[in-house]
């Protein structure tokens, strides 16, 4: 297992293509200047030991040194020991609505992106808990199984979009039913399901499936994103607005937050409705809810004893820089004697 201490220093690598452009421009400028000064034959007599290959080689060595220096600044660490540790927490499943109505922009930047931001910030505020993610629209699908790996959960979360499910709608009942299969620890007394949705286009009888989940000890909290005033659903191509969604009668569709449905679901499962408009308020409410629950102890495997590895890359960078300094731009004597390119003729 590995981790990066300062991944922002990977941006240093952007200097390499910039250096390559400058190097090529310098070669072209030098070639044009030399042509104005003398012919190729005369240049060979005046500077018989000049080598273009050595110039390219020096640039490659310098680029490789910069790469090693960048990785050294990032400071990669490797976990050398896998241990079983005791953790205390709650099993939390997020059911994220990815239907087309979540593209409405009545909450910035749009309902779906706002929902993903909320889930990310909630995960960041967790400690010893386990999380899972479900996506749903016309049907539900598992995105991340219950896990303690928050980084992986957030990575898969960022990739969720409205094109993941071909059938449209808001199958909240399927999402709740799938969530019941996520809680694989029978001793876990506190099981939490957060449904992040606008609640629109709800299908099916939700009360029976919510009651079933409640009997399994699952508390359902709903987070509403959107406004009751509503907004049209934009249709974009490559980020450019093309039109707004229309119904069968060619009337522009206005999607609205269905507060009644979301409140009903949370009340039936011993939860509560949370307004998702303000991220800070949501985090505070969720934190208060989770802190008020009893934590269950469970075992989890994780890598420990992470050791710094920057020194190897720093050493490589220093060696390469030394080679670059010692490497001259003229032909090497023994290579010249080989006459690889029949230059003596």
N, C-alpha and C positions, 0 to 999 in steps of 0.2 A: 504494500500500500504506500502511496506517495502523496505529498501535498506541497503546494507552493506557498512560501511565506509572503512574498511580495510580487504577485503576478503582474502588477502594473508595469514593471520594468521590461516586460516582453515588448513594449512599444519601442524600446531601443532598437529592436530589429528593423524597424522602418527606415533606419539610417542606411542599411545595406543597399536597398534598391536606389536610394538617392545617391549614394557613393558610386554605384555602377553607372548611373547616367552621367555624372560628372567625369568619371574615368573615360567613358567612351567619347564624350565631347572633347576632353583633353587630347586623346589619341588623334581624333580627326583634326583638331587645330594644329597639333604638332606635325602631322603628315602634310597638311596644306602649306605650312610655313617652310618645311624642308624642301618641298617642291619649288617654292619661289627662290630658295637659296641655291639649290644645285640639283642636278639630275641624279637618278638612282645609282648609276655607275660611279659618279663622283662621290656621292655620299658613302658608298661602300669603301672607297679608298680613304676618305677622310675619317670615317668612324667604322672600321672593320669589325669591331667587337660589340657594336650595339645590338641588343636583342629585344624584340617585341615580346617574345615568349616570357622573358624574365619579368617584364613589366606586368603582364597578365598574372603571372605566378605570384608576384608581390601583392597584387590587389586581392587575389583569392586568399592568401595567407592573412592579410589584414582583415578581410571580411569574416573569416573563420574566427579570428581573435575577438572581433566585436561580438560575434554570436556567443562565444564562450563567456565573455564578460557580461553579456545580458543575462545568460542563465545563472551566472554566479550571483548577480544582483537579485534575481528572483529567489534564490536560495531554495532549491528543491530539497525536500526531506523525505526520507524513506523510513517507514515503520518496520522495525526489525523483529517485533514480537507480537503474536496474536494471543490475546488474553480474553478470558471470560470474566466480565465484570457485572456487578449488580447495579441495576438502575431502578429508579422509582418514577413512575409517571402514569399517564393516561393514554389509552389508545384513541387516537383522533383520526377520523376519516373526513376528507373534504370532497363534497360532491359539487362539481363545477358545471354550470350550465353553459354549453357551447352552441346553443341554437342561434339562428340568424338574428333574432331580436336583440341578442347581446352585442351586436355591432352598432346599435343606436348610440348617438353621441350626446345624450342629455346629461351624461356625467363624464368628465374628461379622463383620459382621451376617448374612451368608449367603455361601455359596460363590461365587456370581456377583459380588456386590459386592466381596468380598475379592479375587477375580481381577482385577477392574477396577482396584482400588487398587494391586495388584502391578504391573500393566502400566503404569499411570500413573507410579508411582515409578521403574520401570526407565527409562521414556522420559525422565523428569526428570534421570536420572543420565547420559544419553548426551551426546555432544558432536557429532562430525562424521559420525555414522552416519545411515543411512536406515532408515525403518521402514515396515512395512505391517501391516494387521490383517485377519484372516479370522475369520468367525464360523461355527460349525457346531453342528448337533444331528443330526437325521435326514439332513440334507444340508448341504453347505458353501456359503457365499456370501462374495463379496469385500466387505469393509467399507471399507477404506482401501487404495488402491494404494501401491506403494513411493514414499516421499516424504521430503523433508527438513523438511517443515512439521510440526513436533511439535505445535504448537497445534491444527491441524486434526485431527491424529490423535487427540489426547486429547478433542477435542470430539465426534467421531464415536464414540469409545469409550464415553463417558458415556451415549449413547443406546441402547446394546446391551442387549437383554433377551430373556427366554425366549419371547416372542411373535413373534420375528422369523422363526422357522421353524415351519411348521405340522406337519411330520412330526417325530416324536420319535425319540430314539435317540442314539447318539454315533458319527457317521460320521468317525472319525479318519482313515481311509484317504482319504476325499474331501478332507479338509482338507489332508493332506500332498500329495495330487495337485495341488490348486489352488495350494499354496505354490510348487510347482515353476515355475509360470508367472509368479511375482512377480519372480524374479531376472532382470531384463532386461539386466544388464551382464555380457557374456561374460568381461570381464577381471577381474571380481570373484572372487577366489579363496576368500574367506571368506564363506560364506552360512550364516546361523543361523536356525533355526526353533525358537521356544519354543511348546510346547503346554501350555496352562493348562487343566486338567481334573481331574475326579474319576476319570476312566478307566472309569466304569461304563457298562453297556449297550453295550460295544464291539461293533461289527459288522464282519465281513469279515476276510480274511487280511491282517494288517498287515505281516507280515515281508517280503513281496514288494515292496510299495510303499515301505517304509522302505529296503530295499536299493536300489531304483531312485533314491530321493532321495539316498542316500549316494553313489552313483556320480556324481551331478551335483555333488558337493562340498558338499552340504547337511548340516550337523551339527544333529541334533535334540536339544533339551534339553526335558525334561518337568518341569512344576511341578505337584505334586499339591496340591489343595485339598480339605479334608474330613478325616474321621477314619475309621479302619478299624472303629471301633465302630459308626459309622453314625448316621443320624437320619432321622425321617420327613420327607416332603415336604409342606410346608404349602400349603394352597389358600386364597388371600386374595382379598378383594374390597374395593377402595378402602382397602387397607392393614389391613383387619380380618380376622383369622383366621376362616375358615368351617369348615374341616375339614382332614383329612390324606388324601393320596392313598391309594387302596386298589386292590388287584388284582381280577381277575375273580371271585375267591372271597370278595371283601369283606374281605380281610385287609390290614391296614395295611402299606404298602410301606416298607421301611427301606433307604435308599440308603447304600452304603459306599464308601470310597476303594479303588479297585482298584490297589493299589500294584504288583502283579505286571505288569500290562499296561503301565503307564507306565514301569517300570524296563526292561522288555523293549524297548520302542520306543527309549529313549535309548541303550541298550547296542548296539543294532544299527546305530545311525547315529553312532557315535563321539561320543556326548554323555554326559549324566549326568542322573540324577534329582535334583530339588531339592524339599525339603519346603517347601510354601508357607505354613506356619503362622505363621512370624515374618517380617514384612516386612523388617526390618533385615537379617536373615541372608540373605534372598533377594537383596537389592540387593548385598550384599557378595560373594556367590558369583557373581552375574551379572557384576558389575564385574570381578572377578578373571578370569573366563572370557574376557570381551571384551578385556581388557588384554593377555592372553596371545596374542591373534591378530594377524597381520599386517594392517595397514590398507592399503586400496586407495585410491588417489587418483582422484577423479572430479570432474567439473564440475557446478556447481549455480548457478542464477540466483537472486539475492536482492536485495531493495531495500536500498540504503545511503543515507547522508546523511539520516537522519531529522531533521527540523527541528521544533522546538517550535511549537505553534500556540496556546498558552494566552493569549498577549497579546491576540489578537483578541477572544476571549470575555471577557477581563478588561476590555478597553476598552468592549465592549458593555454589560457589567454596570454600569460606572461611569456611562456615558451614560444608561442607563435609570434608575439611582438618582437622577441629577441631574434627569431629567424628572419623576420621582415627587415630588421635593422641590418643584419649581417648579409642579407641577400642583395648582391649588387645587380644592377641592370645591364651588365655586359655579359657576353658569352663566357661560359666556363671553358677553360683550356682543354680539358680532356674530352668534353662534348664536341668542341670545335674540331678536334683531331678525328673524331668518328665520321665527320662529314655526312651526317644523316640525310641531309637534303641536297647533297651534291653541290654545295655552295662554292667549292674550290674551283669549279668549272665556270 
